[in-house]
Amino acid sequence: MRTLNLIEKKFENFIIKNSKYIANKKIGIGVSGGPDSLSLAILLNKYRTKYNLDLFAFTVDHQLRIESQKEAQFVKSCMDKLSICHKTIVWKKPHSQHNILETARIARYNLIAKECIKNDIDLIMIGHHANDQIETFIIRLEANSGLDGLACMKSNTTIITDFTKLNIIRPLLNFEKKDLKEVCRKTNINWVSDPTNYNLKYKRTKARYIAKSKSLSHDFKLVINQYSKLKLNIDKLLNNQIKKNVKFNDNGICEIKNEFIKKLPKLFQKKILILLIKIIGGKKYPRKSLVINRIITNIHDVNINNFTAGGVYFIKSKNIILLIRQNEPSINQIILQYKTTIWDRRFLITKQCHTSNISVGPLTEKDYINMVKLKKIQKTKMPFAAIKTLPTFRVLDEIVSIPHLLYYKNYLWKKNIKIEHIENDLFISCNKLYI
């Protein structure tokens, strides 16, 4: 029992250290049936009363294996033993099998995000552990990742889903998998084994074989820790400079001081631009180095004034560079089905009314000209490129609100539709990342 007591004490220390995020919260737990996620549920359950934790367990059945439904039922029985509310969420997989694991990962977070909205859940905990960190490091080392990649996973992360910002905590990053198995054994809870963990066609399975070496494992942990510390310190330094030299407007336009970006080492220019383009351009993934290098070349070229790249329109002047969302077909019009929605991966929209058929989409050039002609809005000094991509709310085909141009058909729309740009949490804060 001594080993279990030490593990439990170590876990409680994590809760105490992060009590402002964890104590007195509604917590969702991602439970797949493996020893890592099951042990996470067991450990949280032990301290649920002491720290007033309201626990909900979610299992996503991706329907990628014939055993998945049975495994989800097994997880439910385990959660019943712990008196933890459980829900199985079924993913209707796409017909295409291209990049299926990454597609499933994104779908998993979207499905969990919807459940968090429905149940007012504050955060999600998942069972990534120390062995996962080493495997991640090996995979990223093989892919020639830079500092951000080699720093691996962090214990506190915010990701963007289609519906909301999802706060994720990984309490087990400093726990060995063998210790997590011990937690399950001592609690008399078995676990399931995923056969894909032994399939050598996956990079992670190959990395797992390398990570089995105790001496290598120790060295990997030291290196990951150093990369993580270095990344954190660099991020803090850069973010202090960003607050002084990079400005976001509520409408999503970004201004960078020309002198600031040009005097930075190229490594840091790339780091900042990669993040900015993801935010302004509404992208899930970073742009390739070839694209980023071309942007840096254009910024330094005095003969180039305006250009586009990565879904972003760059407007250069003597003192500042404007970054504006480029108008492109990927900016969709969508129905607001849930309390919160992320639109174009740029704006978080909160709907506080039950009116149906409310949609959000880009304003477009035609709409803007027509609204000015009808004297519903006034001409603005905002760059025209930005106007066309402003979020615009409609009921059927009628425009009922353009918040950034201060247009509301009536007070109902001003009161019940709230909108904010997501950059506040995802750029300025150095401990939060995109997926």
N, C-alpha and C positions, 0 to 999 in steps of 0.2 A: 504493500500500500504506500510505502514511502515514495516510490516513483510517481504514483498518481497524485499524491499530496503536493509534490514539487511542481508538477505540471499545472495543477489547479491554482497553486499560489502564483505561479508565473502568469497565468491567464488573468487572475484577479488584478495583478499589478498593471497589466495592460488596460484593464477597465478603469482602474484608479487614475492612471496617467492620462487617459482620454475621457474622463468622466463627463466633461462638458458636451461631448458628442454622443455619449452612450447612455449615461444614467437618465432614468425617467423618460425614455424614448420608446416609440413603436419601432421595432426592429424586424426587418425581413431577413430570413436566412435562406440562402440558396443551398438546397440539399439534394445531392445527386444519388446518394446511396453508398458512396465510397467512404473510407474511414476518416478522411480529412473533414468532409462536410458534416458527417454524422457526429464526430467528436466535437466540432464547433457547436452544434446544437446541444450536445450533452453539457458542455462547459458553460454555455450561456444559460441553460436551464438551472444549473447549480446556483447561479448568482442572480436569477431573475427577481426573487423577492427582496434580496438585500439591496439591489440597485434599481428596483422598480422597473424591470424590463418587460415590455409588452411584446411577446414573441409570435411571429408568423413564419411558417416554413413554406417554401415554394420549391416544387420540383417541375422542371420543364421536360416534357416528353417530346423529344425531337422526331420521334418515329423513324429514326435512321437505322435502328436495329430491332429485330423481332422480340428481343427481351425487354425492350424499354417500358412497355406498359406494365409488365409484371414487376419490374424494378421500382416503378413509381408507386405501385400498391404496397410493396415492401417498405418503402420509405414512410408511407402513411402509417403503417402499423408501428414503425419505430417512433414516429412522432406522437402517436396515440399513447404509447407507453410513457412518454415524457410529458403528456398533457399539453402539447404544443399544437396550436391550430395549423392545419396543413391544407394546401391546395395543389393539385396537379394541373399544370397549364400545358395544353397540347398545341404543338406547332404544326400547322399544315405546311409541310415542306414543299418547296417549289419543284416543278418538273425537271428543271435543269440541275444537274449535279456538279456544275462548274463551281469550283472554290466553295464546296458545300460546307466545310467546317467553319470558314469565316462567315458565310451567310447565316449559318446556325447560331454562331456567337452573337451577331448583331440582333438577330431575331429574339434570342433569349433575353437580352437586356431590354428590348422593346416590350416584350410580353410581361416581364417583371415590373417594368416602369408603369404599365397600365394598372397592374394590381396594386402598386404603391399609391397611385392616385385614388383608386376606388376605396382603399382602406386607410388613407391618411398616414401612410408609413413614412417615417422620417429618413431611414437609411437602410441599406442592404449590407449584410455581412456575408462574405464568401470565404471558402476554406483553403485558399492558396497558402502553401507552407514553404519551409526552407528548401526542400528538395525541388519544388517547382521553380524557385528563384534560380537555382543552379542550372536547371534545364533551360530556362529562359535565357540565361546568360550565354550558355553554349550556343544556342540557336542564333542569338543576335551577334555573337562573336563571329560565327561562320558567315553571317550575312553582312559583315563589315559595318556593323552599326556604330554610330558615334556615341558620344558621352551619354546623351539622353537615353539611348537604347540600352547601353551597358549598365546604367544605374538600376535597371530592371523595375520590378513592381514596387509600388509604395503602399504603405498601410492605409493612407487616406487619399482617396481619388474622387473626382467628379467627372462623370461622363455625360455626353449628350445623346439622348435617345430621340425618337420621333415625337415624344410626348412631354418629356420634362428633363430637367437636370437630375441625374441619379447619383446620390451620394453613396459611395462604396467604401467599406472599411474591411481590411484584411488583418484580423488579429493574430493569425497563425504564422506569419512570415518568419518568425524566429523559432518555430517549433519543427522538430524532425518528424517525418512520417511515422517512424517506428514508435514514437511517443504517442502520436494520435491513435495508432492502432491499439496501444496499451489502454488508452482512455475507453475505447469501445469494449475491449475485453473485460476490463474491471467493472464495466456497467452492464455486462452480459448482453451487449448488442452486437450482432454480426454485421457484416457489410457485404456489398456486392463488388465484383471485379469486372471492370470494363474490358472486354477482349481487345479493344483498339489500343489499350495500353501496351500490348505485346506485338502490335503489328509494325514491322520494320519499315513499312512504306511511309510512316509518319516521322518527321524530323525529331519530334519530342521523344519518341520511343528510343531512337538512336542516342539522343543526348542522355537519356536515363541510364543507359549502360555505362557511359563514361563517368557519370556522376556517382556511381556506386563506390568508387575508390574513396576510402576514408581520408587519405592524405590529400588527394585532389579536392575532395569536398571541403576540407578545412581551408585550403588555399583559395578556392572559389569564393567562399563566404567572406574572407578578408578583402579580396579584390572588389566584390560587389559592394561591400560596406564603404570602401574608399571611394569608388565611383559615385555612390549615392551621396556621400558627404560633399564631394567636389561639385556635383550637380546642384545640390541644395545651396551651397555657398555662391556659386556662379549665378544661379537664378535670383538669389537675394540681391546681389550686386546689380544685375541687369534690371531687375524690377524697380529698384530705387531710381535708376536712370530713366526707365520707361515712364514712370509717373511724372517726371519733369519734362520729357521730350516727346511723348506720344499721347495724343488726345483723341478720345472717341466721342462723337456726338451721339445724341439719343437716336438719331435717324440712321446710325450705322456707318457714317462717314468717319474715316480715320485720318488724322493729320500727324505726319512725322516731321520733326525738324530736320531739314536737309543736312545741316552741319553735324548733327548727332549721328545719323546713320552712316555718313561717309567716313567719320573718323574712327569708327569701330573696326577692330580686326575682322577679316572676312568671315571667320568662324561664327562670330556673334551677329554679324549682319545676317547671315543665313539663318541662324536660330530665331531671330526676331521675325524675319520675313516669312519663314515657314509657318509660324504661329498666326501671324497677321493674315496671311492668305487663306488659311483654314477658316478663320473667323469671318473675314470680309467676304470671301468667295463661297462660303457655305459648303465647305468640303469635308468629307469624312476622313480623308487620308492626306498626309503631307504631299506636296508636289515634289517631283523628282529633282535631283540636284541640277540636272541640265536646265530645267525651268528656272530654278532659283538663281543659278549663276547668270542666266540671261537677264533676269531682272536687275541684278546687281550691276551688270555691265551697262544696262540702259540708264540706271540711276546716275552713274558716274559720267555718262556720255552727255556733254553739254549740247550736242546737236540733236538730241532726242528730247522732245517735250512730253508727249502723251503716248502711252502704249497700254496694251492689255496682256495679261498673263494669269493663268490659274483662276479664271472667273473674276478677276479684279481689274478695274480700270484705274491706271495710274495717271495723275495729272501733276506735272512738275512745275514749280515756280522757283523763284530765287531763294526763298527761305523755307518753304515747306513742300512736302509731297502729299497729295491727297490720294487716298485709297478708297475706291467706291465699288460697290457690287456691280459686276458687269451684267447687263441684261442678256439672259440666255434662256433657251427652252426648258432647262432643268428647274427654273423657278415656277413651281406649280401652283395652281389654285386648289385648295383642299377644304373639305368640310370640317368645321370644329365639332367633333363628336364628343370630346372629353373636356373635363374641367380645365386641363392645361394642354397646350399643344406647342411643339417647337416648329416654327415655320422657317423654311430655307436654312435651317441650322444657324440662324442669326437672331431670331426673336422668340422670346418666351411669351405666349399669349395665355391669359387666364380669362375664362368665360364664367361670369357670375350670374348668368341668367339661363333659363331653360328654353329659350327660343330656338327652334330647329332651323335647319337650312342656312345657318350662318357659315359663310366661307371666307377664307382669306387668300389673297393672291396679289400679284404685282399691280401697280396702278396703271401702267402702260401709257404711252405717249398720247394715244387717242383719248383716253379717259381724262387725262390731265387737261388737255386743250378744251375738251367739252365742258369740264367742271369750271374752268376759268370763264369760258364764254357764257355759261349760265349764272355767273357771279356767285357760285357756291363756295369758291375758294379764290384767294388772291394769288397773283403771280409771286413766286418766291425767288430769292437770290441763290437758292440751293442749286448746285450743278445739275444740269438736265439729266445727265447719266444716272444720278442718284434718284431723281424724282420718279423715273420710270420703274424703279424696283422697290418703291415704298410699299409696305404692307397696307392693303386696302380691303375693307370688310364689306361684304355684300350679302343681301338676302335675295335669293334668286339672282336676277341680273342688276338689281338696284344697289348702287353704292350707298351705304349707310354710315360709313366712318372712314376717315383718313387721318388718324391721330397726329401724324407728324406735320400735317398741313392744317391742323386744328379744325377739321371739318367733322361734325357730328349731325346726323339728320335730326336728332332730338337728344334730350338729356339722358334717355335710357342707354344710348350707346356710349356716351361719355362715362357713365357710371359703371356699366356692367362688362365692358371689355377693357382689360388692362394689358399693356404691352411693355416689355422691357428688352433691351439688347442684352445678349448673354455674355458679352465680353467681361463684365465686372468680375465674375467668378472664374472665368476660364483663361484670362490673360494676365491680369494684374496679380492674382494670387499665385505664388510660386509653388504651392503644394497641390495644385489641381491640374488635371490633364484631360485631353480629348481621348476618345477611343480611336 
